Amino acid sequence: MNGVELCKKIRIKDRISIIHALTGYSNHYGLLESRTAGFDDFFVKPVKLDVIFRAAQDAFEKLARWKFSDLGLT
């Protein structure tokens, strides 16, 4: 299974997860395929660690805003 297939399976089970793609091979089609599959962001190797850390921090902040209790979905 490749990353796109995995992302699609995760999206079926957990619609509000945050999923990032990290690839060593990039082209316009790959980016579009990743977005269509449900990735929230797309990084091409080599990527600087500060970019990855910032993306992770943003994801945790977003999840904190999406707490079920805050949405009345407990």
PDB file with SEQRES, HELIX, SHEET and CRYST1 records, atoms N, CA, C and O in Angstrom:
SEQRES   1 A   74  MET ASN GLY VAL GLU LEU CYS LYS LYS ILE ARG ILE LYS          
SEQRES   2 A   74  ASP ARG ILE SER ILE ILE HIS ALA LEU THR GLY TYR SER          
SEQRES   3 A   74  ASN HIS TYR GLY LEU LEU GLU SER ARG THR ALA GLY PHE          
SEQRES   4 A   74  ASP ASP PHE PHE VAL LYS PRO VAL LYS LEU ASP VAL ILE          
SEQRES   5 A   74  PHE ARG ALA ALA GLN ASP ALA PHE GLU LYS LEU ALA ARG          
SEQRES   6 A   74  TRP LYS PHE SER ASP LEU GLY LEU THR                          
HELIX    1 AA1 GLY A    3  LYS A   13  1                                  11    
HELIX    2 AA2 HIS A   28  ALA A   37  1                                  10    
HELIX    3 AA3 LEU A   49  ARG A   65  1                                  17    
HELIX    4 AA4 PHE A   68  LEU A   71  1                                   4    
SHEET    1 AA1 2 HIS A  20  THR A  23  0                                        
SHEET    2 AA1 2 ASP A  41  VAL A  44  1                                        
CRYST1    1.000    1.000    1.000  90.00  90.00  90.00 P 1           1          
ATOM      1  N   MET A   1       0.858  -1.171   0.000  1.00  0.00           N  
ATOM      2  CA  MET A   1       0.000   0.000   0.000  1.00  0.00           C  
ATOM      3  C   MET A   1       0.904   1.235   0.000  1.00  0.00           C  
ATOM      4  O   MET A   1       1.879   1.299   0.749  1.00  0.00           O  
ATOM      5  N   ASN A   2       0.578   2.200  -0.834  1.00  0.00           N  
ATOM      6  CA  ASN A   2       1.363   3.435  -0.841  1.00  0.00           C  
ATOM      7  C   ASN A   2       0.699   4.479   0.076  1.00  0.00           C  
ATOM      8  O   ASN A   2      -0.364   4.236   0.645  1.00  0.00           O  
ATOM      9  N   GLY A   3       1.338   5.617   0.199  1.00  0.00           N  
ATOM     10  CA  GLY A   3       0.842   6.651   1.113  1.00  0.00           C  
ATOM     11  C   GLY A   3      -0.518   7.198   0.739  1.00  0.00           C  
ATOM     12  O   GLY A   3      -1.322   7.511   1.617  1.00  0.00           O  
ATOM     13  N   VAL A   4      -0.789   7.318  -0.547  1.00  0.00           N  
ATOM     14  CA  VAL A   4      -2.087   7.828  -1.002  1.00  0.00           C  
ATOM     15  C   VAL A   4      -3.196   6.861  -0.604  1.00  0.00           C  
ATOM     16  O   VAL A   4      -4.245   7.275  -0.110  1.00  0.00           O  
ATOM     17  N   GLU A   5      -2.956   5.567  -0.824  1.00  0.00           N  
ATOM     18  CA  GLU A   5      -3.952   4.557  -0.431  1.00  0.00           C  
ATOM     19  C   GLU A   5      -4.169   4.563   1.079  1.00  0.00           C  
ATOM     20  O   GLU A   5      -5.302   4.461   1.549  1.00  0.00           O  
ATOM     21  N   LEU A   6      -3.070   4.685   1.843  1.00  0.00           N  
ATOM     22  CA  LEU A   6      -3.172   4.736   3.297  1.00  0.00           C  
ATOM     23  C   LEU A   6      -3.979   5.951   3.746  1.00  0.00           C  
ATOM     24  O   LEU A   6      -4.835   5.846   4.625  1.00  0.00           O  
ATOM     25  N   CYS A   7      -3.701   7.097   3.140  1.00  0.00           N  
ATOM     26  CA  CYS A   7      -4.435   8.314   3.493  1.00  0.00           C  
ATOM     27  C   CYS A   7      -5.932   8.136   3.258  1.00  0.00           C  
ATOM     28  O   CYS A   7      -6.744   8.522   4.099  1.00  0.00           O  
ATOM     29  N   LYS A   8      -6.292   7.562   2.140  1.00  0.00           N  
ATOM     30  CA  LYS A   8      -7.713   7.340   1.841  1.00  0.00           C  
ATOM     31  C   LYS A   8      -8.364   6.451   2.886  1.00  0.00           C  
ATOM     32  O   LYS A   8      -9.495   6.707   3.300  1.00  0.00           O  
ATOM     33  N   LYS A   9      -7.652   5.391   3.325  1.00  0.00           N  
ATOM     34  CA  LYS A   9      -8.199   4.493   4.343  1.00  0.00           C  
ATOM     35  C   LYS A   9      -8.357   5.205   5.680  1.00  0.00           C  
ATOM     36  O   LYS A   9      -9.349   5.008   6.382  1.00  0.00           O  
ATOM     37  N   ILE A  10      -7.374   6.033   6.030  1.00  0.00           N  
ATOM     38  CA  ILE A  10      -7.467   6.788   7.283  1.00  0.00           C  
ATOM     39  C   ILE A  10      -8.650   7.741   7.221  1.00  0.00           C  
ATOM     40  O   ILE A  10      -9.403   7.848   8.189  1.00  0.00           O  
ATOM     41  N   ARG A  11      -8.830   8.433   6.109  1.00  0.00           N  
ATOM     42  CA  ARG A  11      -9.934   9.386   5.958  1.00  0.00           C  
ATOM     43  C   ARG A  11     -11.298   8.710   6.099  1.00  0.00           C  
ATOM     44  O   ARG A  11     -12.237   9.318   6.613  1.00  0.00           O  
ATOM     45  N   ILE A  12     -11.416   7.464   5.649  1.00  0.00           N  
ATOM     46  CA  ILE A  12     -12.682   6.741   5.786  1.00  0.00           C  
ATOM     47  C   ILE A  12     -13.000   6.504   7.263  1.00  0.00           C  
ATOM     48  O   ILE A  12     -14.151   6.624   7.681  1.00  0.00           O  
ATOM     49  N   LYS A  13     -11.975   6.167   8.051  1.00  0.00           N  
ATOM     50  CA  LYS A  13     -12.178   5.848   9.465  1.00  0.00           C  
ATOM     51  C   LYS A  13     -12.199   7.080  10.362  1.00  0.00           C  
ATOM     52  O   LYS A  13     -12.911   7.104  11.366  1.00  0.00           O  
ATOM     53  N   ASP A  14     -11.426   8.099  10.007  1.00  0.00           N  
ATOM     54  CA  ASP A  14     -11.285   9.268  10.884  1.00  0.00           C  
ATOM     55  C   ASP A  14     -11.236  10.535  10.035  1.00  0.00           C  
ATOM     56  O   ASP A  14     -10.170  10.956   9.588  1.00  0.00           O  
ATOM     57  N   ARG A  15     -12.374  11.121   9.826  1.00  0.00           N  
ATOM     58  CA  ARG A  15     -12.493  12.276   8.921  1.00  0.00           C  
ATOM     59  C   ARG A  15     -11.776  13.522   9.436  1.00  0.00           C  
ATOM     60  O   ARG A  15     -11.427  14.391   8.637  1.00  0.00           O  
ATOM     61  N   ILE A  16     -11.545  13.638  10.753  1.00  0.00           N  
ATOM     62  CA  ILE A  16     -10.941  14.872  11.251  1.00  0.00           C  
ATOM     63  C   ILE A  16      -9.459  14.734  11.592  1.00  0.00           C  
ATOM     64  O   ILE A  16      -8.886  15.631  12.209  1.00  0.00           O  
ATOM     65  N   SER A  17      -8.839  13.642  11.207  1.00  0.00           N  
ATOM     66  CA  SER A  17      -7.405  13.518  11.433  1.00  0.00           C  
ATOM     67  C   SER A  17      -6.656  14.496  10.524  1.00  0.00           C  
ATOM     68  O   SER A  17      -7.175  14.942   9.501  1.00  0.00           O  
ATOM     69  N   ILE A  18      -5.439  14.812  10.919  1.00  0.00           N  
ATOM     70  CA  ILE A  18      -4.595  15.694  10.117  1.00  0.00           C  
ATOM     71  C   ILE A  18      -3.449  14.841   9.575  1.00  0.00           C  
ATOM     72  O   ILE A  18      -2.692  14.244  10.340  1.00  0.00           O  
ATOM     73  N   ILE A  19      -3.333  14.792   8.257  1.00  0.00           N  
ATOM     74  CA  ILE A  19      -2.372  13.898   7.618  1.00  0.00           C  
ATOM     75  C   ILE A  19      -1.473  14.696   6.686  1.00  0.00           C  
ATOM     76  O   ILE A  19      -1.949  15.452   5.839  1.00  0.00           O  
ATOM     77  N   HIS A  20      -0.162  14.520   6.853  1.00  0.00           N  
ATOM     78  CA  HIS A  20       0.817  15.192   6.011  1.00  0.00           C  
ATOM     79  C   HIS A  20       1.523  14.174   5.128  1.00  0.00           C  
ATOM     80  O   HIS A  20       1.809  13.060   5.567  1.00  0.00           O  
ATOM     81  N   ALA A  21       1.801  14.546   3.897  1.00  0.00           N  
ATOM     82  CA  ALA A  21       2.553  13.704   2.969  1.00  0.00           C  
ATOM     83  C   ALA A  21       3.997  14.188   2.927  1.00  0.00           C  
ATOM     84  O   ALA A  21       4.262  15.390   2.884  1.00  0.00           O  
ATOM     85  N   LEU A  22       4.924  13.239   2.940  1.00  0.00           N  
ATOM     86  CA  LEU A  22       6.346  13.533   2.808  1.00  0.00           C  
ATOM     87  C   LEU A  22       6.878  12.638   1.703  1.00  0.00           C  
ATOM     88  O   LEU A  22       6.818  11.413   1.807  1.00  0.00           O  
ATOM     89  N   THR A  23       7.392  13.241   0.657  1.00  0.00           N  
ATOM     90  CA  THR A  23       7.812  12.458  -0.505  1.00  0.00           C  
ATOM     91  C   THR A  23       9.173  12.905  -1.018  1.00  0.00           C  
ATOM     92  O   THR A  23       9.575  14.054  -0.838  1.00  0.00           O  
ATOM     93  N   GLY A  24       9.861  11.992  -1.648  1.00  0.00           N  
ATOM     94  CA  GLY A  24      11.117  12.321  -2.307  1.00  0.00           C  
ATOM     95  C   GLY A  24      10.914  12.572  -3.783  1.00  0.00           C  
ATOM     96  O   GLY A  24      11.835  12.997  -4.480  1.00  0.00           O  
ATOM     97  N   TYR A  25       9.714  12.311  -4.259  1.00  0.00           N  
ATOM     98  CA  TYR A  25       9.397  12.461  -5.671  1.00  0.00           C  
ATOM     99  C   TYR A  25       8.233  13.426  -5.803  1.00  0.00           C  
ATOM    100  O   TYR A  25       7.163  13.190  -5.241  1.00  0.00           O  
ATOM    101  N   SER A  26       8.425  14.483  -6.521  1.00  0.00           N  
ATOM    102  CA  SER A  26       7.369  15.485  -6.604  1.00  0.00           C  
ATOM    103  C   SER A  26       7.119  15.916  -8.037  1.00  0.00           C  
ATOM    104  O   SER A  26       8.044  16.145  -8.817  1.00  0.00           O  
ATOM    105  N   ASN A  27       5.853  16.017  -8.351  1.00  0.00           N  
ATOM    106  CA  ASN A  27       5.429  16.642  -9.593  1.00  0.00           C  
ATOM    107  C   ASN A  27       4.021  17.188  -9.368  1.00  0.00           C  
ATOM    108  O   ASN A  27       3.430  16.964  -8.311  1.00  0.00           O  
ATOM    109  N   HIS A  28       3.500  17.879 -10.324  1.00  0.00           N  
ATOM    110  CA  HIS A  28       2.187  18.505 -10.179  1.00  0.00           C  
ATOM    111  C   HIS A  28       1.102  17.448  -9.946  1.00  0.00           C  
ATOM    112  O   HIS A  28       0.201  17.642  -9.130  1.00  0.00           O  
ATOM    113  N   TYR A  29       1.200  16.337 -10.668  1.00  0.00           N  
ATOM    114  CA  TYR A  29       0.210  15.279 -10.513  1.00  0.00           C  
ATOM    115  C   TYR A  29       0.249  14.688  -9.101  1.00  0.00           C  
ATOM    116  O   TYR A  29      -0.798  14.413  -8.514  1.00  0.00           O  
ATOM    117  N   GLY A  30       1.454  14.494  -8.556  1.00  0.00           N  
ATOM    118  CA  GLY A  30       1.586  13.950  -7.206  1.00  0.00           C  
ATOM    119  C   GLY A  30       0.957  14.851  -6.162  1.00  0.00           C  
ATOM    120  O   GLY A  30       0.318  14.377  -5.222  1.00  0.00           O  
ATOM    121  N   LEU A  31       1.139  16.145  -6.328  1.00  0.00           N  
ATOM    122  CA  LEU A  31       0.520  17.099  -5.409  1.00  0.00           C  
ATOM    123  C   LEU A  31      -0.995  17.033  -5.520  1.00  0.00           C  
ATOM    124  O   LEU A  31      -1.686  16.985  -4.502  1.00  0.00           O  
ATOM    125  N   LEU A  32      -1.514  17.030  -6.723  1.00  0.00           N  
ATOM    126  CA  LEU A  32      -2.966  16.956  -6.908  1.00  0.00           C  
ATOM    127  C   LEU A  32      -3.535  15.639  -6.381  1.00  0.00           C  
ATOM    128  O   LEU A  32      -4.599  15.621  -5.763  1.00  0.00           O  
ATOM    129  N   GLU A  33      -2.829  14.549  -6.626  1.00  0.00           N  
ATOM    130  CA  GLU A  33      -3.275  13.249  -6.128  1.00  0.00           C  
ATOM    131  C   GLU A  33      -3.287  13.231  -4.604  1.00  0.00           C  
ATOM    132  O   GLU A  33      -4.200  12.674  -3.995  1.00  0.00           O  
ATOM    133  N   SER A  34      -2.279  13.837  -3.987  1.00  0.00           N  
ATOM    134  CA  SER A  34      -2.216  13.899  -2.525  1.00  0.00           C  
ATOM    135  C   SER A  34      -3.363  14.719  -1.951  1.00  0.00           C  
ATOM    136  O   SER A  34      -3.978  14.328  -0.958  1.00  0.00           O  
ATOM    137  N   ARG A  35      -3.641  15.833  -2.565  1.00  0.00           N  
ATOM    138  CA  ARG A  35      -4.749  16.678  -2.087  1.00  0.00           C  
ATOM    139  C   ARG A  35      -6.083  15.956  -2.259  1.00  0.00           C  
ATOM    140  O   ARG A  35      -6.938  16.009  -1.376  1.00  0.00           O  
ATOM    141  N   THR A  36      -6.258  15.289  -3.385  1.00  0.00           N  
ATOM    142  CA  THR A  36      -7.489  14.548  -3.645  1.00  0.00           C  
ATOM    143  C   THR A  36      -7.656  13.399  -2.658  1.00  0.00           C  
ATOM    144  O   THR A  36      -8.775  13.094  -2.246  1.00  0.00           O  
ATOM    145  N   ALA A  37      -6.559  12.763  -2.278  1.00  0.00           N  
ATOM    146  CA  ALA A  37      -6.606  11.649  -1.331  1.00  0.00           C  
ATOM    147  C   ALA A  37      -6.990  12.111   0.063  1.00  0.00           C  
ATOM    148  O   ALA A  37      -7.508  11.327   0.858  1.00  0.00           O  
ATOM    149  N   GLY A  38      -6.737  13.386   0.368  1.00  0.00           N  
ATOM    150  CA  GLY A  38      -7.110  13.910   1.672  1.00  0.00           C  
ATOM    151  C   GLY A  38      -5.971  14.374   2.548  1.00  0.00           C  
ATOM    152  O   GLY A  38      -6.179  14.691   3.719  1.00  0.00           O  
ATOM    153  N   PHE A  39      -4.747  14.422   1.989  1.00  0.00           N  
ATOM    154  CA  PHE A  39      -3.633  14.956   2.780  1.00  0.00           C  
ATOM    155  C   PHE A  39      -3.879  16.439   3.059  1.00  0.00           C  
ATOM    156  O   PHE A  39      -4.386  17.172   2.210  1.00  0.00           O  
ATOM    157  N   ASP A  40      -3.508  16.861   4.265  1.00  0.00           N  
ATOM    158  CA  ASP A  40      -3.669  18.270   4.625  1.00  0.00           C  
ATOM    159  C   ASP A  40      -2.501  19.118   4.151  1.00  0.00           C  
ATOM    160  O   ASP A  40      -2.647  20.318   3.922  1.00  0.00           O  
ATOM    161  N   ASP A  41      -1.337  18.488   4.004  1.00  0.00           N  
ATOM    162  CA  ASP A  41      -0.175  19.228   3.527  1.00  0.00           C  
ATOM    163  C   ASP A  41       0.766  18.257   2.824  1.00  0.00           C  
ATOM    164  O   ASP A  41       0.629  17.041   2.953  1.00  0.00           O  
ATOM    165  N   PHE A  42       1.713  18.802   2.086  1.00  0.00           N  
ATOM    166  CA  PHE A  42       2.559  18.033   1.188  1.00  0.00           C  
ATOM    167  C   PHE A  42       3.966  18.590   1.274  1.00  0.00           C  
ATOM    168  O   PHE A  42       4.184  19.764   0.977  1.00  0.00           O  
ATOM    169  N   PHE A  43       4.927  17.766   1.676  1.00  0.00           N  
ATOM    170  CA  PHE A  43       6.312  18.198   1.819  1.00  0.00           C  
ATOM    171  C   PHE A  43       7.199  17.361   0.902  1.00  0.00           C  
ATOM    172  O   PHE A  43       7.001  16.154   0.765  1.00  0.00           O  
ATOM    173  N   VAL A  44       8.174  18.010   0.278  1.00  0.00           N  
ATOM    174  CA  VAL A  44       9.109  17.333  -0.616  1.00  0.00           C  
ATOM    175  C   VAL A  44      10.480  17.285   0.053  1.00  0.00           C  
ATOM    176  O   VAL A  44      10.985  18.302   0.528  1.00  0.00           O  
ATOM    177  N   LYS A  45      11.075  16.092   0.085  1.00  0.00           N  
ATOM    178  CA  LYS A  45      12.419  15.932   0.641  1.00  0.00           C  
ATOM    179  C   LYS A  45      13.430  16.581  -0.284  1.00  0.00           C  
ATOM    180  O   LYS A  45      13.237  16.561  -1.500  1.00  0.00           O  
ATOM    181  N   PRO A  46      14.479  17.144   0.233  1.00  0.00           N  
ATOM    182  CA  PRO A  46      14.730  17.322   1.659  1.00  0.00           C  
ATOM    183  C   PRO A  46      13.906  18.494   2.198  1.00  0.00           C  
ATOM    184  O   PRO A  46      13.756  19.521   1.537  1.00  0.00           O  
ATOM    185  N   VAL A  47      13.389  18.322   3.383  1.00  0.00           N  
ATOM    186  CA  VAL A  47      12.611  19.379   4.021  1.00  0.00           C  
ATOM    187  C   VAL A  47      13.296  19.735   5.338  1.00  0.00           C  
ATOM    188  O   VAL A  47      13.774  18.854   6.053  1.00  0.00           O  
ATOM    189  N   LYS A  48      13.338  20.993   5.644  1.00  0.00           N  
ATOM    190  CA  LYS A  48      13.988  21.444   6.875  1.00  0.00           C  
ATOM    191  C   LYS A  48      13.142  21.047   8.079  1.00  0.00           C  
ATOM    192  O   LYS A  48      11.913  21.071   8.031  1.00  0.00           O  
ATOM    193  N   LEU A  49      13.822  20.686   9.149  1.00  0.00           N  
ATOM    194  CA  LEU A  49      13.112  20.249  10.358  1.00  0.00           C  
ATOM    195  C   LEU A  49      12.195  21.324  10.911  1.00  0.00           C  
ATOM    196  O   LEU A  49      11.122  21.010  11.425  1.00  0.00           O  
ATOM    197  N   ASP A  50      12.596  22.593  10.818  1.00  0.00           N  
ATOM    198  CA  ASP A  50      11.736  23.641  11.358  1.00  0.00           C  
ATOM    199  C   ASP A  50      10.395  23.696  10.621  1.00  0.00           C  
ATOM    200  O   ASP A  50       9.382  24.061  11.217  1.00  0.00           O  
ATOM    201  N   VAL A  51      10.378  23.344   9.356  1.00  0.00           N  
ATOM    202  CA  VAL A  51       9.128  23.304   8.583  1.00  0.00           C  
ATOM    203  C   VAL A  51       8.241  22.173   9.098  1.00  0.00           C  
ATOM    204  O   VAL A  51       7.036  22.356   9.271  1.00  0.00           O  
ATOM    205  N   ILE A  52       8.836  21.003   9.343  1.00  0.00           N  
ATOM    206  CA  ILE A  52       8.086  19.861   9.881  1.00  0.00           C  
ATOM    207  C   ILE A  52       7.572  20.175  11.285  1.00  0.00           C  
ATOM    208  O   ILE A  52       6.412  19.906  11.596  1.00  0.00           O  
ATOM    209  N   PHE A  53       8.422  20.738  12.123  1.00  0.00           N  
ATOM    210  CA  PHE A  53       7.999  21.081  13.487  1.00  0.00           C  
ATOM    211  C   PHE A  53       6.859  22.096  13.478  1.00  0.00           C  
ATOM    212  O   PHE A  53       5.921  21.982  14.266  1.00  0.00           O  
ATOM    213  N   ARG A  54       6.936  23.087  12.593  1.00  0.00           N  
ATOM    214  CA  ARG A  54       5.878  24.090  12.494  1.00  0.00           C  
ATOM    215  C   ARG A  54       4.567  23.452  12.039  1.00  0.00           C  
ATOM    216  O   ARG A  54       3.502  23.790  12.554  1.00  0.00           O  
ATOM    217  N   ALA A  55       4.639  22.537  11.084  1.00  0.00           N  
ATOM    218  CA  ALA A  55       3.440  21.849  10.608  1.00  0.00           C  
ATOM    219  C   ALA A  55       2.826  21.005  11.719  1.00  0.00           C  
ATOM    220  O   ALA A  55       1.605  20.969  11.876  1.00  0.00           O  
ATOM    221  N   ALA A  56       3.673  20.326  12.488  1.00  0.00           N  
ATOM    222  CA  ALA A  56       3.168  19.518  13.611  1.00  0.00           C  
ATOM    223  C   ALA A  56       2.520  20.409  14.663  1.00  0.00           C  
ATOM    224  O   ALA A  56       1.447  20.086  15.173  1.00  0.00           O  
ATOM    225  N   GLN A  57       3.154  21.515  14.989  1.00  0.00           N  
ATOM    226  CA  GLN A  57       2.587  22.441  15.980  1.00  0.00           C  
ATOM    227  C   GLN A  57       1.249  22.983  15.498  1.00  0.00           C  
ATOM    228  O   GLN A  57       0.293  23.043  16.271  1.00  0.00           O  
ATOM    229  N   ASP A  58       1.172  23.372  14.249  1.00  0.00           N  
ATOM    230  CA  ASP A  58      -0.092  23.861  13.688  1.00  0.00           C  
ATOM    231  C   ASP A  58      -1.173  22.790  13.760  1.00  0.00           C  
ATOM    232  O   ASP A  58      -2.329  23.089  14.057  1.00  0.00           O  
ATOM    233  N   ALA A  59      -0.796  21.538  13.487  1.00  0.00           N  
ATOM    234  CA  ALA A  59      -1.765  20.440  13.535  1.00  0.00           C  
ATOM    235  C   ALA A  59      -2.289  20.235  14.953  1.00  0.00           C  
ATOM    236  O   ALA A  59      -3.492  20.058  15.145  1.00  0.00           O  
ATOM    237  N   PHE A  60      -1.395  20.255  15.955  1.00  0.00           N  
ATOM    238  CA  PHE A  60      -1.838  20.094  17.342  1.00  0.00           C  
ATOM    239  C   PHE A  60      -2.738  21.246  17.774  1.00  0.00           C  
ATOM    240  O   PHE A  60      -3.718  21.031  18.488  1.00  0.00           O  
ATOM    241  N   GLU A  61      -2.417  22.463  17.350  1.00  0.00           N  
ATOM    242  CA  GLU A  61      -3.262  23.608  17.686  1.00  0.00           C  
ATOM    243  C   GLU A  61      -4.637  23.476  17.037  1.00  0.00           C  
ATOM    244  O   GLU A  61      -5.656  23.785  17.655  1.00  0.00           O  
ATOM    245  N   LYS A  62      -4.657  23.017  15.797  1.00  0.00           N  
ATOM    246  CA  LYS A  62      -5.926  22.827  15.094  1.00  0.00           C  
ATOM    247  C   LYS A  62      -6.771  21.770  15.797  1.00  0.00           C  
ATOM    248  O   LYS A  62      -7.971  21.961  15.992  1.00  0.00           O  
ATOM    249  N   LEU A  63      -6.149  20.659  16.177  1.00  0.00           N  
ATOM    250  CA  LEU A  63      -6.884  19.606  16.885  1.00  0.00           C  
ATOM    251  C   LEU A  63      -7.430  20.105  18.213  1.00  0.00           C  
ATOM    252  O   LEU A  63      -8.535  19.736  18.609  1.00  0.00           O  
ATOM    253  N   ALA A  64      -6.667  20.938  18.900  1.00  0.00           N  
ATOM    254  CA  ALA A  64      -7.137  21.496  20.164  1.00  0.00           C  
ATOM    255  C   ALA A  64      -8.380  22.367  19.945  1.00  0.00           C  
ATOM    256  O   ALA A  64      -9.284  22.378  20.780  1.00  0.00           O  
ATOM    257  N   ARG A  65      -8.425  23.089  18.834  1.00  0.00           N  
ATOM    258  CA  ARG A  65      -9.601  23.913  18.528  1.00  0.00           C  
ATOM    259  C   ARG A  65     -10.801  23.058  18.162  1.00  0.00           C  
ATOM    260  O   ARG A  65     -11.946  23.475  18.336  1.00  0.00           O  
ATOM    261  N   TRP A  66     -10.535  21.851  17.650  1.00  0.00           N  
ATOM    262  CA  TRP A  66     -11.606  20.980  17.176  1.00  0.00           C  
ATOM    263  C   TRP A  66     -12.117  20.020  18.242  1.00  0.00           C  
ATOM    264  O   TRP A  66     -12.840  19.080  17.915  1.00  0.00           O  
ATOM    265  N   LYS A  67     -11.763  20.228  19.505  1.00  0.00           N  
ATOM    266  CA  LYS A  67     -12.181  19.295  20.547  1.00  0.00           C  
ATOM    267  C   LYS A  67     -13.665  19.004  20.447  1.00  0.00           C  
ATOM    268  O   LYS A  67     -14.477  19.911  20.263  1.00  0.00           O  
ATOM    269  N   PHE A  68     -14.011  17.737  20.568  1.00  0.00           N  
ATOM    270  CA  PHE A  68     -15.416  17.339  20.490  1.00  0.00           C  
ATOM    271  C   PHE A  68     -16.268  18.036  21.532  1.00  0.00           C  
ATOM    272  O   PHE A  68     -17.398  18.436  21.251  1.00  0.00           O  
ATOM    273  N   SER A  69     -15.732  18.182  22.735  1.00  0.00           N  
ATOM    274  CA  SER A  69     -16.529  18.796  23.786  1.00  0.00           C  
ATOM    275  C   SER A  69     -16.891  20.248  23.427  1.00  0.00           C  
ATOM    276  O   SER A  69     -17.963  20.741  23.778  1.00  0.00           O  
ATOM    277  N   ASP A  70     -15.970  20.915  22.722  1.00  0.00           N  
ATOM    278  CA  ASP A  70     -16.226  22.297  22.324  1.00  0.00           C  
ATOM    279  C   ASP A  70     -17.275  22.374  21.209  1.00  0.00           C  
ATOM    280  O   ASP A  70     -17.946  23.394  21.050  1.00  0.00           O  
ATOM    281  N   LEU A  71     -17.410  21.298  20.446  1.00  0.00           N  
ATOM    282  CA  LEU A  71     -18.381  21.271  19.343  1.00  0.00           C  
ATOM    283  C   LEU A  71     -19.717  20.689  19.769  1.00  0.00           C  
ATOM    284  O   LEU A  71     -20.657  20.638  18.974  1.00  0.00           O  
ATOM    285  N   GLY A  72     -19.808  20.249  21.025  1.00  0.00           N  
ATOM    286  CA  GLY A  72     -21.034  19.645  21.486  1.00  0.00           C  
ATOM    287  C   GLY A  72     -21.260  18.259  20.920  1.00  0.00           C  
ATOM    288  O   GLY A  72     -22.403  17.820  20.789  1.00  0.00           O  
ATOM    289  N   LEU A  73     -20.177  17.559  20.579  1.00  0.00           N  
ATOM    290  CA  LEU A  73     -20.292  16.226  19.975  1.00  0.00           C  
ATOM    291  C   LEU A  73     -19.798  15.124  20.890  1.00  0.00           C  
ATOM    292  O   LEU A  73     -19.346  14.086  20.406  1.00  0.00           O  
ATOM    293  N   THR A  74     -19.870  15.318  22.194  1.00  0.00           N  
ATOM    294  CA  THR A  74     -19.360  14.309  23.124  1.00  0.00           C  
ATOM    295  C   THR A  74     -20.138  13.035  23.104  1.00  0.00           C  
ATOM    296  O   THR A  74     -19.815  12.102  23.839  1.00  0.00           O  
TER     297      THR A  74                                                      
END                                                                             
